[in-house]
Amino acid sequence: MNYIELTVPDSMRNHGTMWSRWKNRGVPAYLLALVLTGFYVMVYWFPEPLAPLASLLDPLAHLLRGSVADRWFLYGTIYTVAVLVMGARMLLRYRTQRYHVYRTLTLMTVQLMMSYLIPALLARMGSKEFYFSYFWPLKPEYLFPSNISALVQSDNGLLMFMGFWTIAMTVVATPVLTYFYGKRWYCSWVCGCGALAETAGDPFRQNSDKTLAAWKIERWMVHSVLATIVAVTGLIWWANIDPTSPIAPYAHEANRVYGFLIGSVFSGVIGVGFYPLMGARVWCRFGCPMAAVLGLLQKYASRFRITTNGSQCISCGNCSTYCEMGIDVRAYAQRGEDIKRASCVGCGVCATVCPRGVLKLENH
Amino acid sequence: MRIVIIGNGVAGITAARHLRKLSDHEIIVVSDEAPYHFSRPAMMYVSMGHMTFDNTKPYEDWFWKKNRIEVVHNKVRLIRKDGGLVIDLESGPSIDADVVILATGSEPAWYGWQGEHLPGVQGYVNKHDLDLLERNLAGARNAVVVGGGLIGIEAAEVLHSRGVHVAMLVREPAFYRKVFPEEESTMVTQHISRQGIELRCSTELEKIVAGENGGRVDHVISSSGEHIQADIVILATGVKPRIDLARASGVDVSRGILVNDRFETSIPNIYAIGDCAEFETGVQQLWYTARAHGEHVARVIVEGAGPYVRGTYFNSAKFFDLEWQVYGVIPPESDESNSVYWSDDSSTRSVRIAQSNGVVSGVHGIGVRLRQETCVHWIENGTMIDVVRKQFQEAVFDPEFTRKVSV
């Protein structure tokens, strides 16, 4: 379509989104999905072809980590650049909405510092490569006994801090922050997966499935993953406390299988590879155990909800169309009901695209 | 009991849903527009590529069967009395009904202009218009929108988004001046002009002229005698109730289908709701009133509810990037003597609180979202304007971190 933007708009506009073959599952979208899934498969299991590409980053790796660039450094660099570049696009596109400006800047900063520079510098110092923005159960090993006892019992102050940080964030900060702000404090402001979804994934948000059938699958699936990782963590602790127990040999095998199926295939290959086909939150919605925990807290122990403005809804469907989590926001808005859904990551785009000022994210 | 609803717009569908909630009656909805209910105000988002047509459907297609609401895609020819009521369709067998609800909506009000039936000339109110616009847009470079109302501005935004130059003929001296006070009207007028729309105020349509080598529209001639190029003309000079079926079926009509305050027409067991209904006080042609009618008529039919009482007036719209919300009464002649007005430096946000004798009678926001519950509470309880100004933040519904309103 021959759409030309002649003026600088005072609000975010979605002109032509549904005709874009990139954004609406045309051939380019499928090709992009193929490239992304292919890249993840290579990073995880067939890294040899990536070696020359990684070696291009050697000077940067030497500077930051004091070592040569491996495939993980390559992956981390591409990921961070994607968040920063597409974050800039996000800032431009949503510049009239401060909520989006602030959370995008936060996501970009957290990704650059906590998920890229600080872990690299820690590695350079010879310390533990630690990610301060990831917690159990998204990063399950952080609560495994081998990890946690080594950190907490260390006589190195930095390692001790990491140990207490990860426990405090999981046990104290997660429920408290979710009580006050909803799960968005993590999913749309801090999380690295969220950072990529909210920046590089923004052009694809309309591809999430809004049907009731999808919601049923989502609930079943995401809570199964949570149950699995709780069980795996329990097994690992059991095996640690009683190494002679007959289950001990299976604990680490269970963790390995979980790491392969959920950690690599689901969160990586499908989670990012399917951005152009199912929206950017496939992993967050159907697989992430952290999102499941935060979702349960949000639904049953949080002040956060999206409120609706009386009878002003015109049922247009912009909110549902652009909900990356596939929530049928309109179904609530047109009845004047508050939206309190476990999956809502509080990105705030429903409120932005609403042409009648019906939706508002609220904490009180 | 079998209830047949004619029309699947928001009035008819709301009636069907509430009838189902309140009763076990057999419910049939007949429409010739689209097989399933869609949100009419969302049409413009389909034309701009924000949504697909499917996205405009508030309910998934299985919803109707699950809720035992039978959906018939057909055109009603006539409603007859034959013992009970009989509905004749354009094709297929007639349907017997115990109760009929007419929710036939409205249609564009055109005024017999020369050339109004030329190819390329259309309205923008129904599914047919939506599809027609796609055909008319092929190769179009210039368009004229006639009418400075809410449909007119939507049409202008749609055409502009598709790369078509738009000239807009507005009868009033400034956009929406018939409804808006001067400051608001000026703000919106400037905003529309800034988008690149050629806004011609105090101008009406004289006639529409075809090109030399074909039947299609070529230009229009305005009331001031100017020729304005146009490959598309959208006539958005208001709507009128769609009453042909009611009239042919012997139901009393005037401008609309005449009803009392329980939506009863002149024929027993035939009701009329939404845009097509005319009350003693006139027609009510808003999305919100249509929905309220649908809800109330279900209570009348199932529970024998009393009169429908319209609550405090409210409405909303969007003019390109400027959202507008209003509660209560804001007379277009409002000024500093009977209202308080605030606007920010950007000329994209304003609030007006109207008062008489110090009591608040209306609240009006452009670029500022206002909480309906709070504003209506103030108006219905005769709150003093000083109190409202002090408490105004409670009514602000803007997203977090938005700049404060200091009215």
Interface residues (C-beta under 8 A of the other chain):
Chain A: M1 N2 Y3 I4 L6 T7 P9 D10 S11 R13 N14 H15 G16 T17 M18 W19 Q97 R98 Y99 Y102 T211 L212 N309 G310 S311 Q312 I314 S315 C316 G317 N318 S320 T321 R330 A331 Q334 G348 A351 T352 V353 P355 R356 G357 K360 L361
Chain B: V10 S39 P41 A42 Y45 M48 G49 H50 M51 T52 N55 T56 K57 P58 E60 S161 R162 G163 H191 R194 Q195 G196 W287 Y288 R291 A292 F314 S316 A317 K318 F320 D321 L322 E323 Q325 T348 R369 L370 R371 Q372 E373 V376 F397 D398 P399 E400 F401 T402
